[in-house]
Amino acid sequence: MCLALPDSFMFSPDSTVVALSLLLACMLVRCLQTDRLGTGDCVLLIGVTGVLALSKFAYALCLLMALLPMIAHHRMPMRSRLILVTGCVLSVMLLLAWLKFGTGFATNPSRVPYDEVLRRQRELLAAPHGFLPRMFSSIVRLQGWSWWEPPLLFLFWTLTVAALMMTVIVWRHDRQRLLFWLMSWTAIMGCVTLVYAAIWTQFTLTGQAGVVGINSRYFLPLVPPLVMQCADALRAIRRNLTR
């Protein structure tokens, strides 16, 4: 069947990151609920976050989630710590190599001239604060590429705010859990920022307001970790109510 339909088994980065984000969310919960995280778990976690980062540059900050077990388990074996740290370093090196040797193919813009893309990239590196008002304006206005995007973006941002508020309120007396989920939430927001930066750099035409070209599907891989974050808080609330 695959040989008859060659396109049926082509590699899809979008599908890959969505599938791996589900596994990543489950691994985050396992980090919290298990008393001891084994070597195999560490290898799986760094493998998942590494492939996520290499599949889509916008999700590169998911690598920070691979270090979260060291927050949840202070007495983590040194071998497990080395696996996580070494895996993160190797993933970053592979990502930098990919950016250096694969930019001509991987970042070929569809709407913005390549010289303008380079200029915007230099601007982001030199003065990132200049881009932030444009991004915040796009977020507040729920600016999307199609007419059906604003409701979906609204749901995503509602989930994002709910996850943050529930984490701060429920885990305010549990410093370890609070730090764990705040770090996860921060990494997710970093991914969101990279998405907006990439779309502005390569898709938003000169003179257009905000960030034009945002699709809600870009944020779909970030939903499972946020859902697990909310579920963990709701589980704690339910446990407190049934005491």
Sequence and secondary structure as in RCSB ss.txt:
>XXXX:A:sequence
MCLALPDSFMFSPDSTVVALSLLLACMLVRCLQTDRLGTGDCVLLIGVTGVLALSKFAYALCLLMALLPMIAHHR
MPMRSRLILVTGCVLSVMLLLAWLKFGTGFATNPSRVPYDEVLRRQRELLAAPHGFLPRMFSSIVRLQGWSWWEP
PLLFLFWTLTVAALMMTVIVWRHDRQRLLFWLMSWTAIMGCVTLVYAAIWTQFTLTGQAGVVGINSRYFLPLVPP
LVMQCADALRAIRRNLTR
>XXXX:A:secstr
 TTTSGGGG   HHHHHHHHHHHHHHHHHHHHH S   HHHHHHHHHHHHHHHHH GGGGGGGGGGGTHHHH TT
  HHHHHHHHHHHHHHHHHHHHHHHHHHHHHT  SSS HHHHHHHHHHHHH GGGTHHHHHHHHHTT  SSTTHH
HHHHHHHHHHHHHHHHHHHHTTT HHHHHHHHHHHHHHHHHHHHHHHHHHHHTS TT  S TT  GGGGGGGHHH
HHHHHHHHHHHHHHHHT 
